[in-house]
Amino acid sequence: MNLFLTGTDTNVGKTYAASLLVRALRAAGRDCVGMKPICCGGREDAEALHAACGRAIALNDVNPVWLRPPAAPYTAAMIKNRPIDLALIWETFARLRGAHESLIVEGVGGWLVPITRDYFVADLAVEFAMPVAVVVANRLGALNHTLLTVQAIRARGLKCAGLVLNHTLPPTVSPDIATTTNRAMLEDLVDVPVLFEITHGQREIVLAAR
């Protein structure tokens, strides 16, 4: 399995989902590693993916470009007056893809987050040519954000492999109508599968045998 994970927004749980997926694939005996090409702000996302793959690769391969300002890559690069090294990202991706059976790539923010003025996360996904999975925060607004994201993925000629529905609130918070109906509505409205659903605090997932 090789996947590019994007999200319906920032802070929807992409790293959480990617780490669970990497761990599950490795537990199933697959040589799987994770990659987050760009981190902005802290590097905790890359460190989580690094840990998920058992530190089988260097942290700088998990995350070849790190910008300290907590902003979109284009903004962070302007603040630091440092161009983003796209060639390094592509070279690292090609090396990891060739050396490992399975690669899970986590994008930065949502589908149209700018990396440069005229190059977006969507363009990076097109370059990588991987099926795309969408991490969806289970909250009010999920239907609109998911439909727009799936539509945009297909407009770029990529396959949307499915959705990952992430419950971002703890079970102590009473669910509202949106969170209790979102999965059924997504399955009705979007002709891609829900790959798996993550409960708040879930520590592992079990993948169906293929």
Summary of the structure (lengths in Angstrom):
residues: 210
radius of gyration: 16.4
end to end distance: 10.2
largest distance: 47.7
contacts: 671
relative contact order: 0.18
helix: 40%
strand: 22%
